[in-house]
Amino acid sequence: MLDGATGTELQKRGMPAGVCPEQWCRDNPDVLKSVHAEYVAAGADVIYTATFGANRLKLDQHGITDVAGVNRSLAELAKESAGKKVLVAGDIGPTGSFVEPFGPLAFEEAVSVFKEQVRGLVEARVDLFVIETMIDIQEARAALIAVREVSKAFTMVTMTFEKDGRTLNGTDPVTALITLQSLGADAVGCNCSAGPAQMLEIIKRMRPFAAVPLIAKPNAGMPVLKKGKTVFDMQAAEFGAFAKKFVRSGVGMLGGCCGTTPEHIRVLRRKLSGAAPVPPCRGSLSALSSARAHVILEGVRPLITVGECINPTGKKALQEDLRQGRVTLARSLAQQQVEHGAVVLDVNAGVPGIDEAKTMRKLIAALSLAVNVPLVIDSSTIEVVDAALRLYPGRALINSISAEKAKLERLLPLAARYGAMFIILPLNDREVPETFLERKKVIARIVKAGQRYGYRKSDMVVDGLVMSVSAHPRAALETMKTIRWASQVLGVNTICGLSNVSFGMPERALMNDTLRALLRKNGLSMVIENPLRKKTRPNRYAADVLRAKDKDALRYLAFCRGLQQKPSQPAAAVKKEMVLSPAEKVRRSILDGNREDIAAVIETALHAGIAPEPLVHDIMIPAMSEVGDLFDKKEYFLPQLIASAETMKIAFGRLEPLLRSDSAPKIRERVVILATVQGDIHDIGKNIVALMLRNHGFSVVDLGKDVAAAAILDEIKKHIRPVVGLSALMTTTMVNMKQVIAAAQQEKLSCRFMVGGAVVTRSYAHSLGAEYAADSVEAVRVAQWLSD
Amino acid sequence: MNVHFFNSIPVIPPSKEIFSRLGQVQGITRITAARRAEVERYISEASALVELRGAALRCNIRSDGETVTIASENNPALKSAALANLLDGCAEMVMFAATAGETIVNAIARDVLGSDVTRAVVFDAVASEMTDAGLDWIMRYWNQELRRENKTLTKRRMSAGYGDFLLENQKIFHALLDLNCLGVTITPQYILVPEKSVTGVAGILSVQGE
């Protein structure tokens, strides 16, 4: 049983708002001790020190510099109140700053800030630690690493989740659990967040994946407005009614947060009299996480694709980008791979001549912001893996650990320190074992070494080590045996890169994809490949090569020769030609905003003998008017209107030279001058109006944005009775419309004005002597009316 | 008074709001599957270009019902009866700002000049909605911070440029929030640049225990 809220209790006992709570407690030790004592009397087994904000960054705001001293003295007060049976948890709260890569606080600085606090708490001999109310998983990691680097004491970590079930920084409960329990938290859970009902749901989500005890410390409900005042209104009896539900949901440690009192804890204790803490339901979990998502590697599931594209080997553009310190291309590759189905991304920063560790950290930071999927740290340099694992805001997979002496001795403890999963590569110092039996021995040796560091089989992934079948005809067969044994006998996850197998062979995609299918049948769980590459169907000739049933691959090679000689296949499913006339096809293309096909459709119409002018006036413009009507009725939304307008633009582009050489229609003489007035930079609306007007045959002079009145007047003078469209988005710039119109009137210029923009109203327009257009469709109608 | 900077605000593009901003009306607008897929693809592309960052500042205030005076150097005053009304009963407030960054704004500008206007309008809507969602996120962050002090933010927030809370007040936000640090500048007409940058203010209320 944990304690309840401290802050609320201190306020009740006279702590004023706005003071530094830690300093106030030091100045009023008896008050703090009375709060602790009441929680002890209520039945708490663990009380938290009043050091929630006692870190350098928070204390500094109050001019306090003795961080260790504050922590020590407050922890000593808790120890005095606790007596011999109750444990004291050194409380560590957030710094208030987000940590790299999510915020400005450098990761090592965050660790250092927390270490100062931990040292003060250690001096007072706290029994355990609690890192609480964390909303940034990276800050929680920094705090946990700080504790682990100073003390071996039991450490609990609780995060705070929002109504949507994620932390403010976007981490869901299971992701937080995976990251924290693998990093060495002895218990994980949530505090604050909301009332007990919502927290129950969070605990239920964590429970199946928890390898450590779970903690719940809910608020006394959510603040509600009562008689004009905002209050926490859940009384102790109502709060206590959740006690057994929490235990049934798997909570081993229960207490209260904001708004709870010693009475709330007393009721919880009474309700749980005789109940035992709930132990975790599993010993370990095979799972990876990023800051905002996770991948569970257990149970029946589809083959997991690990995207391999962020590897500069053989990629000049990526090499150059990384050499220049840029991560733009890597970020884009990451996003593309995820869009094409990658669930995990392999990251390699190995470019000759660069600081690989620094580049890897940069990639980890950029990719953690760009994509949500977990990352595989791929490097043969131990220092690079170390730098990456420390910063990576989740549970990573290391690619890879072999039986080479240096790797085993240095990488395994490193991986264990950060709780990363790792890929076992069946290599030793002397050779690449070719047969399954040799590989099996190497794998068993690495598994045993890993177990010495507390690893379980669920934390390891065996690489099937694919070699080229052109050099080693039995290579794929040995890989299949390795995968089958690892997955079915050893009981671990398995992984393979595919592309090596087809080195030196024709139709490599065919070979690779066939191997994927064969390995999947043998139990393969993860595949490292390029998800952007189009997949082919498994092929029996390739399968025979891979199963060593086609000596010298003769049948496969013959099959490939046949493939290359065949003429290109007609599309399997030939689309039935739509029975539409060429004119109707033009109309449909505009209505559908079919930018891709309009050029061809126009050509067909021209070939069918439709003249350019009737095509524009009788088909295209009416179609566009129809689009405008649909937009007016809200049956179309803006992207449909614009897509149609862009389709018109393409069609016009093709027809315009023909019109000019033909009859130069009079409609082209209608001129509209457009400008966003001086001081305003918002011009997307004006640009849409320009597009629409051009599509309706107007000649548009677009002066751009932030245009001075004089420039508009100069342009008006160049045309005969033009329509002038002015736009403004802000209240501070719409007044400049008045200036332009007044100046034109003063100079007696012959023109008509229409105005629009977010803050402009019809009545304001009329007050200026201008017409109003609410949107681009209305602008076309107004321009038509003003030009007639 | 220290400005809090948020280097990366994690916001998922609010799809419903984006479609609504683009003019979709439930039950009326007919969107083909292909068009929906296209818009969703643009939303995904846009969200990769939005670099949502923010700043916030907690400050003490005085209000006389017409003007809210900030306890800071030179005691800047925000003139607005509506704002004073929102902050009634508050001794403190939080000023905040969010920006979608330059990359998305440049992409919109490039596309709108002809290369792909359809994509430009979707990018524009995504940037606007994500920036607004950024302000929501900052408010949630402060509520989290304030909960430990038994305080909460007013449910509503106000932004300069609405009602009697004139856009001119934006210069006070720009200065106090040190928005230059986020790469946000302000024009003589009090417009924030890059375009997709917004500010807001909410009051701090005390939560009372029962």
Interface residues (C-beta under 8 A of the other chain):
Chain A: G7 T8 Q11 K12 A17 F52 G53 Q61 G93 G96 S97 F98 P101 F102 G103 P104 T133 I135 T160 E162 L168 N169 G170 C192 N219 P223 K229 T230 V231 F232 D233 Q235 C258 G259 T261 R292 R331 S332 Q335 E339 L369 A370 D592 G593 R595 F631 K633 K634 E635 Y636 F637 L638 P639 Q640 I642 A643 A645 E646 G679 D680 I681 H682 D683 I684 N687 I688 L691 M730 T731 T732 T733
Chain B: N2 H4 F5 F6 N7 S8 P10 I12 F19 L22 G23 Q24 V25 I28 T29 R30 I31 T32 R35 E38 V39 S44 A48 I108 V112 L113 D116 V117 T118 A120 V121 V122 D124 A125 W137 R140 Y141 Q144 E145 R147 R148 E149 N150 K151 T152 G161 L166 L167 E168 T187 P188 Q189 Y190 I191 V193 E195 L205 S206 V207 Q208 G209 E210
